[in-house]
Amino acid sequence: LSRVYLDMQQYDKCIEYSTKVINDSNYALEDAEGFKTYFTHTYASKETVWCLKMLPQDDKLSAGLASMVYKAEGCWGEEGYSEPLLQAMGKGTGVEDFDARWSFVCPINAKNGLDLIPTSKLSNQDNSPTLVSHPFLRVSEMYFNRAEAYAKQNKNTEALADINTVRKNRLTAHADSYLYTAADAKDGMIELVLKEKRSEFAFEGLRFFDLIRNGKDIVRDYWGYHTIYNGSFTTPKPTLDMKGVVIKCTDPKVVFPIPAQEMDNNPLCQQNEGY
């Protein structure tokens, strides 16, 4: 409900339901050291609100999500950290040595002409590089949902406190040096919330919805498999006019199509624009 009310722009309700989860003793943020191994046992952690528990017999090996983002024997490692994502995570600021989220960043994997930087984030449950019980809801998201709702009500002090609560639990040392201040929100508190949420939930499938909900285009101006088909690498990064680099938030296809079965069951149903 926290996520639903945020999408519906019912910010008081979002704050109410986020707070209920945050204050529930069944849930708690992992500290920095615990977060380094969180994805190996998401189903047993108080950080997890809801996950899909996978068993060893559910391991899809090279066909699994983990295989796509991790580089190990039997893995493809074809997706990874983009330069904009690394910048959002604080590349070059010194925080790399103290932020547990940097522990998931793997060495460069040169493949098909690309220097990819895989992640170990969604891997290594039961010592398998391709097995993970994906968390669909984490208590950390409740803090970010509430922070975004606060920011949209111009309650910037409360929003800053929420994102710093999560950030502090990801820093192994020198937390006071790397927590955000009001000065870090020079581009607006919403931008700061989304920046830190991008670092926290990289590869977990939330970024698309965060951008669209806030009326922001998807800009992928870095070399990857979304642009490799355009030809040889003739520039430091793809230009904005290249196919696949910019997806407008107003593009009708950012709204999912209604499933064919639903259309068949209801002859009065009209398909979403663009399909």
Secondary structure, DSSP 8 states (H G I E B T S, - for coil): -HHHHHHTT-HHHHHHHHHHHHT-TT-----HHHHTTGGGSGGG-TTEEEE----GGG--GGGSHHHHH--STT--------HHHHHHTTTTTTGGGTBGGGGGB---EEETTEEE--B-TT--BTTBTT----EEEEHHHHHHHHHHHHHHTT-HHHHHHHHHHHHHTTBSS-HHHHS--GGGGTT-HHHHHHHHHHHHTTTTT-HHHHHHHTT--EE--S-STTTGGG-S--SSS--TTSTTTEE-TT-GGGS----HHHHHH-TT----TT-
